[in-house]
Amino acid sequence: MESVFFCADMDAFFASVEQHDNPDYVGKPLIVGGIEGHRGVVSACSYEARKYGVHSAMPASAAHRLCPNGIFVPVRMKRYKEVSDHIMEIFSRFAPEVIQNSIDEAFLDMTGTDRLMGIPTEVAAKIKVCVKEETGLTVSIGIGENRYLAKLASDYRKPDGLYQVEKGKEIEFIDSIPLKKLWGIGKSTWSHLEKAGITTASQIRNLSDTLLEGMFGKGAAEFLKAVARGQDPGICASEPKSRSVSNETTFDQDVGDYSVLKDTLLWLSHQILFRLLEKGWSSKTLALKLRLDNFSTSTIQMTQENAFTSAEEVFQASLILLNKKWDRRHNVRLIGLGFQNADPAGTGQPSLFEDIHEKQNKVEKAVLKLNNRFKKSQVIKAALLKKP
């Protein structure tokens, strides 16, 4: 049976939500996450702002210099999560397995569903219509035999795109994309490739493994060999099916700003803690995943005596792991956080005394019940709504 994957990627998600909620922003350069004249980092921007060179993870001051007529609005993570949850629910109507890669992107494993759902392009078109009708937003969908090809295809005809990489035409598709625009090849890697006179994927395919490793190192060489052939290098790996809970975020631009990583970990801490509570699990082990701009991927974990009981506790532990693992010599491409070796809640040895985190856990369980009951009025931590 041939594998079929969709990559469903919302178009300029945060900015699109803002434009949908405020029609006055439509067609204008909108910048989310930075306040003009203040310190901050851009979280997202509209396509109109991108024409000026604005991109996510850029300092707000730089965005203002590039786009002085831009409209700056604060992040409304509560609203984005509400819309994201709705969109993921739509995806789950069509796919037996939905792997949420970030708040605005998911991989849908459609393998073996053609008899029930129809041919892939028709199913993707139906998904696009549902998302548009129910949220007012557009989603680009790429289809491929692996997640990497699907990811590239989702970006091929953005915005509001739909593209399938046909079987047997994977190399042709890869060669149609400029090497520097292959997903995962950042500015630093492209600079090294260009200096070596390598400007096409076909050139990479023609290099020996020994030569490629000698030029770029083993990690980058393995990555380049895979993507030049349209193979999934593991950059879009799914969550393990063992009893674990994890979320990760891949940045549009490599990040070297500690405050951006810290804010991201705060968000991830709440995401995985609430997912753990929803499953009725508990865990003593927290793992941090980092992928750097040299393509190296590493993890670090810590196991404490008692189970994690609050998002704040998870967040503080995640900062300890980040400070141990990240030496700041390389920027970060991807950061992930997850619980490992989870057990049904209540099976572990309880603490003799109720600490502040256990009190916070009770609050978070109450918040979870409220959010599940009142889908249209979500409760979220104030720090996640703050202006950058």
C-alpha positions as CSV (number, residue, x, y, z in Angstrom):
1,M,0.0,0.0,0.0
2,E,1.4,3.4,-1.0
3,S,1.7,6.0,1.7
4,V,-0.3,9.2,1.3
5,F,0.3,12.2,3.5
6,F,-1.3,15.7,3.5
7,C,0.4,18.7,5.0
8,A,-2.3,21.3,5.8
9,D,-0.8,24.7,6.5
10,M,-2.9,27.7,7.3
11,D,-2.0,30.8,5.3
12,A,-0.5,33.5,7.5
13,F,-2.5,32.1,10.3
14,F,-2.3,34.7,13.1
15,A,-2.5,37.6,10.7
16,S,-5.4,35.9,8.8
17,V,-7.4,35.5,12.0
18,E,-6.8,39.2,12.8
19,Q,-8.0,40.2,9.3
20,H,-11.0,37.9,9.6
21,D,-12.0,39.4,12.9
22,N,-11.3,43.0,11.8
23,P,-12.1,43.5,8.1
24,D,-10.4,46.9,8.2
25,Y,-7.1,45.1,8.2
26,V,-7.8,43.2,5.0
27,G,-5.4,44.0,2.2
28,K,-3.1,45.9,4.5
29,P,0.4,45.2,5.9
30,L,-0.5,43.7,9.3
31,I,2.2,42.7,11.8
32,V,1.3,40.5,14.8
33,G,3.4,40.4,17.9
34,G,5.3,43.7,17.9
35,I,4.1,47.1,19.0
36,E,5.4,50.1,17.1
37,G,8.0,52.0,19.1
38,H,8.4,49.2,21.6
39,R,10.7,46.3,22.1
40,G,9.2,43.0,20.9
41,V,9.4,40.3,18.4
42,V,7.2,39.7,15.3
43,S,5.1,36.5,15.7
44,A,3.5,36.6,12.3
45,C,2.6,39.0,9.5
46,S,0.2,39.2,6.5
47,Y,1.4,38.6,3.0
48,E,1.1,42.4,2.4
49,A,3.7,42.9,5.1
50,R,6.0,40.2,3.8
51,K,6.4,42.1,0.6
52,Y,8.4,44.6,2.7
53,G,10.7,41.9,4.0
54,V,9.0,41.5,7.3
55,H,9.1,38.0,8.8
56,S,8.4,36.1,12.0
57,A,11.0,36.2,14.8
58,M,12.2,39.7,13.5
59,P,12.6,42.5,16.1
60,A,9.6,44.8,16.0
61,S,11.9,47.7,15.6
62,A,13.4,46.2,12.4
63,A,9.9,45.4,11.1
64,H,8.9,49.1,11.6
65,R,11.9,50.3,9.7
66,L,11.1,48.0,6.8
67,C,7.4,48.7,6.9
68,P,6.7,52.1,8.5
69,N,3.1,52.0,7.4
70,G,2.4,48.6,8.9
71,I,-0.4,48.0,11.4
72,F,1.0,46.5,14.6
73,V,-1.3,44.4,16.8
74,P,-0.6,42.3,19.9
75,V,-0.7,38.6,20.0
76,R,-4.1,37.1,20.9
77,M,-3.1,33.5,21.6
78,K,-6.4,32.6,23.2
79,R,-8.2,33.4,20.0
80,Y,-5.6,31.6,17.8
81,K,-5.9,28.5,19.9
82,E,-9.7,28.6,19.7
83,V,-9.5,28.8,15.9
84,S,-6.7,26.2,15.7
85,D,-8.8,23.7,17.8
86,H,-11.7,24.1,15.4
87,I,-9.5,23.6,12.4
88,M,-7.9,20.4,13.8
89,E,-11.4,19.1,14.5
90,I,-12.2,19.6,10.8
91,F,-9.1,17.7,9.8
92,S,-10.1,14.8,12.1
93,R,-13.3,14.4,10.2
94,F,-11.3,13.3,7.1
95,A,-8.2,11.6,8.4
96,P,-7.8,8.6,10.8
97,E,-4.6,10.2,12.1
98,V,-3.9,13.9,12.5
99,I,-0.4,14.9,13.7
100,Q,-0.5,18.5,14.8
101,N,2.9,19.9,14.1
102,S,2.2,23.4,15.3
103,I,-0.7,25.7,16.1
104,D,-1.3,26.3,12.3
105,E,-0.1,23.1,10.6
106,A,-0.8,19.4,10.7
107,F,0.1,16.2,8.9
108,L,-2.8,14.0,7.9
109,D,-2.0,10.3,7.3
110,M,-4.4,9.4,4.5
111,T,-2.9,6.1,3.6
112,G,-5.5,3.5,2.6
113,T,-8.4,6.0,2.8
114,D,-9.1,6.4,-0.9
115,R,-12.0,3.8,-1.0
116,L,-13.8,5.5,1.9
117,M,-12.9,9.1,1.3
118,G,-12.1,9.4,-2.4
119,I,-9.0,10.4,-4.3
120,P,-6.5,12.6,-2.4
121,T,-7.0,15.8,-4.4
122,E,-10.8,15.6,-4.1
123,V,-10.5,15.0,-0.3
124,A,-8.1,17.9,0.0
125,A,-10.5,20.2,-1.9
126,K,-13.3,19.2,0.5
127,I,-11.1,20.0,3.5
128,K,-10.3,23.4,2.1
129,V,-14.0,24.2,1.5
130,C,-14.9,23.2,5.1
131,V,-12.2,25.3,6.6
132,K,-13.2,28.3,4.6
133,E,-16.9,28.0,5.3
134,E,-16.5,27.3,9.0
135,T,-13.6,29.7,9.9
136,G,-13.4,32.2,7.0
137,L,-9.7,31.3,6.6
138,T,-7.8,29.6,3.8
139,V,-5.5,26.6,4.1
140,S,-2.9,25.3,1.7
141,I,-2.6,21.6,1.3
142,G,0.3,19.6,-0.1
143,I,0.1,15.9,-0.9
144,G,3.0,13.5,-1.1
145,E,4.2,10.0,-0.4
146,N,6.0,11.2,2.7
147,R,5.7,14.2,5.1
148,Y,8.6,16.1,3.6
149,L,7.2,16.1,0.1
150,A,3.8,17.0,1.5
151,K,5.3,19.9,3.4
152,L,7.1,21.3,0.3
153,A,3.9,20.8,-1.8
154,S,1.8,22.8,0.8
155,D,4.1,25.8,0.1
156,Y,4.2,25.3,-3.7
157,R,1.1,27.3,-4.6
158,K,0.5,29.4,-1.5
159,P,-1.7,31.1,-0.5
160,D,-4.9,28.9,-0.8
161,G,-2.9,26.3,-2.6
162,L,-3.5,22.6,-3.4
163,Y,-0.7,20.5,-5.0
164,Q,0.1,16.8,-5.2
165,V,3.5,15.4,-5.9
166,E,2.8,12.6,-8.4
167,K,4.4,9.2,-7.9
168,G,7.5,8.8,-10.0
169,K,7.9,12.6,-10.3
170,E,9.5,13.3,-6.9
171,I,12.9,14.2,-8.3
172,E,11.4,16.4,-11.0
173,F,9.4,18.2,-8.3
174,I,12.5,18.7,-6.1
175,D,14.4,20.1,-9.0
176,S,11.6,22.6,-9.8
177,I,12.2,24.3,-6.5
178,P,15.3,26.5,-6.0
179,L,17.7,24.8,-3.7
180,K,17.8,27.6,-1.3
181,K,14.0,27.4,-0.9
182,L,13.9,23.7,0.0
183,W,12.3,23.6,3.4
184,G,15.0,23.2,6.1
185,I,17.8,24.9,4.2
186,G,18.4,28.2,6.0
187,K,20.5,31.2,5.2
188,S,23.6,29.7,6.8
189,T,23.5,26.4,5.0
190,W,22.7,28.1,1.7
191,S,25.7,30.4,2.2
192,H,28.0,27.3,2.6
193,L,26.5,25.6,-0.4
194,E,26.8,28.7,-2.6
195,K,30.5,29.1,-1.5
196,A,31.1,25.5,-2.5
197,G,29.5,26.2,-5.9
198,I,26.5,24.0,-5.2
199,T,23.3,25.7,-6.3
200,T,21.0,22.8,-7.4
201,A,19.7,19.6,-5.8
202,S,21.0,17.6,-8.7
203,Q,24.6,18.6,-7.8
204,I,24.1,17.3,-4.3
205,R,22.8,14.0,-5.7
206,N,26.0,13.7,-7.8
207,L,28.3,14.2,-4.9
208,S,29.7,11.1,-3.1
209,D,28.8,10.6,0.6
210,T,32.4,11.0,1.6
211,L,32.8,14.3,-0.2
212,L,29.5,15.6,1.1
213,E,30.3,14.7,4.7
214,G,33.8,16.2,4.3
215,M,32.3,19.5,3.2
216,F,29.3,19.9,5.5
217,G,29.7,17.4,8.4
218,K,27.7,14.2,8.9
219,G,24.4,15.7,10.2
220,A,24.0,18.3,7.4
221,A,25.2,15.8,4.8
222,E,22.6,13.2,5.8
223,F,19.9,15.9,5.6
224,L,21.0,17.2,2.2
225,K,21.2,13.7,0.7
226,A,17.7,13.0,1.8
227,V,16.0,16.3,0.7
228,A,17.8,16.3,-2.6
229,R,16.0,13.0,-3.4
230,G,12.7,14.0,-1.9
231,Q,13.1,11.7,1.1
232,D,11.8,12.6,4.5
233,P,15.0,13.3,6.6
234,G,13.0,12.9,9.8
235,I,12.3,16.5,10.2
236,C,8.6,15.9,10.2
237,A,8.6,12.8,12.4
238,S,5.4,11.9,14.1
239,E,4.8,11.7,17.9
240,P,5.8,8.4,19.3
241,K,2.9,6.0,19.9
242,S,4.1,5.1,23.3
243,R,2.6,6.8,26.4
244,S,4.0,10.2,25.8
245,V,2.8,13.7,25.1
246,S,4.8,16.3,23.1
247,N,4.5,19.4,21.0
248,E,7.1,21.2,18.9
249,T,7.5,24.4,16.9
250,T,9.6,24.9,13.8
251,F,10.5,28.6,13.4
252,D,10.2,30.3,10.0
253,Q,13.6,31.9,10.7
254,D,16.3,30.4,12.9
255,V,16.1,31.9,16.4
256,G,18.9,33.1,18.6
257,D,16.8,35.3,20.9
258,Y,16.5,33.7,24.3
259,S,13.2,35.6,25.0
260,V,11.6,34.1,21.9
261,L,12.6,30.6,23.0
262,K,11.4,31.3,26.6
263,D,8.0,32.5,25.3
264,T,7.7,29.5,23.1
265,L,8.5,27.2,26.0
266,L,5.8,28.9,28.1
267,W,3.2,28.1,25.4
268,L,4.5,24.6,24.9
269,S,4.4,24.0,28.7
270,H,0.7,24.8,28.8
271,Q,-0.1,22.8,25.7
272,I,1.5,19.5,26.9
273,L,0.2,19.9,30.5
274,F,-3.4,20.3,29.3
275,R,-3.1,17.4,26.9
276,L,-1.7,15.3,29.7
277,L,-4.6,16.2,31.9
278,E,-7.1,15.5,29.1
279,K,-5.7,12.0,28.8
280,G,-5.8,11.4,32.5
281,W,-2.1,10.7,32.7
282,S,0.8,11.9,34.9
283,S,4.5,12.0,34.3
284,K,7.7,12.6,36.2
285,T,9.9,12.9,33.1
286,L,10.2,16.0,30.9
287,A,12.1,16.1,27.7
288,L,13.4,19.0,25.6
289,K,14.2,18.7,21.9
290,L,16.3,21.1,20.0
291,R,17.2,21.3,16.3
292,L,19.9,23.8,15.5
293,D,20.9,25.7,12.3
294,N,23.6,23.1,11.6
295,F,20.9,20.4,11.4
296,S,22.0,18.7,14.6
297,T,19.1,17.4,16.7
298,S,19.4,16.5,20.3
299,T,17.3,15.9,23.4
300,I,17.7,16.2,27.1
301,Q,15.4,15.1,29.8
302,M,15.0,15.2,33.6
303,T,13.1,12.9,35.9
304,Q,12.0,14.3,39.2
305,E,10.7,12.5,42.4
306,N,7.1,13.4,42.0
307,A,4.9,13.9,38.9
308,F,4.7,17.3,37.3
309,T,1.5,18.9,38.5
310,S,1.3,22.4,36.9
311,A,2.3,24.2,33.8
312,E,4.4,26.7,35.7
313,E,6.4,23.8,37.1
314,V,6.8,22.4,33.6
315,F,7.9,25.8,32.3
316,Q,10.5,26.3,35.0
317,A,11.9,22.8,34.4
318,S,12.0,23.5,30.6
319,L,14.2,26.5,31.2
320,I,16.6,24.4,33.2
321,L,16.8,22.0,30.3
322,L,17.2,24.8,27.8
323,N,20.0,26.4,29.7
324,K,21.8,23.1,30.0
325,K,21.5,22.1,26.3
326,W,21.7,25.3,24.4
327,D,25.2,26.9,24.3
328,R,24.0,29.8,22.1
329,R,26.7,29.2,19.5
330,H,24.0,28.1,17.0
331,N,20.5,29.5,16.4
332,V,17.5,27.2,16.9
333,R,15.4,25.9,14.1
334,L,13.0,23.8,16.1
335,I,12.2,23.5,19.8
336,G,9.9,20.8,21.3
337,L,8.8,19.8,24.8
338,G,7.2,16.6,26.0
339,F,6.4,14.2,28.8
340,Q,7.8,10.7,28.7
341,N,6.9,7.4,30.4
342,A,3.5,8.7,31.4
343,D,1.2,6.6,33.7
344,P,-2.5,6.8,34.5
345,A,-2.9,9.7,37.0
346,G,-2.9,8.6,40.7
347,T,-0.7,5.5,40.2
348,G,2.5,7.1,41.4
349,Q,3.7,7.7,44.9
350,P,1.9,10.9,46.2
351,S,3.8,13.7,47.9
352,L,3.3,13.9,51.7
353,F,2.5,17.7,51.5
354,E,0.6,19.7,49.0
355,D,2.9,22.2,47.4
356,I,2.2,25.3,45.3
357,H,2.3,23.3,42.1
358,E,-0.3,20.9,43.3
359,K,-2.5,23.9,44.1
360,Q,-1.9,25.2,40.6
361,N,-2.8,21.8,39.2
362,K,-6.2,22.0,40.8
363,V,-6.7,25.4,39.2
364,E,-5.6,24.1,35.8
365,K,-8.0,21.1,36.0
366,A,-10.8,23.5,36.7
367,V,-9.7,25.6,33.7
368,L,-9.7,22.5,31.6
369,K,-13.2,21.6,32.6
370,L,-14.4,25.2,31.8
371,N,-12.7,25.1,28.4
372,N,-14.2,21.8,27.5
373,R,-17.6,23.0,28.6
374,F,-17.5,26.4,27.1
375,K,-15.7,26.0,23.7
376,K,-16.4,29.6,22.6
377,S,-15.1,31.2,25.8
378,Q,-11.7,29.8,26.5
379,V,-9.7,30.6,29.7
380,I,-6.0,31.0,29.3
381,K,-3.0,32.1,31.4
382,A,-2.6,35.9,31.2
383,A,1.1,35.6,30.4
384,L,0.2,34.0,27.1
385,L,-1.8,37.1,26.2
386,K,0.8,39.7,27.0
387,K,2.2,42.0,24.4
388,P,5.8,40.9,23.4
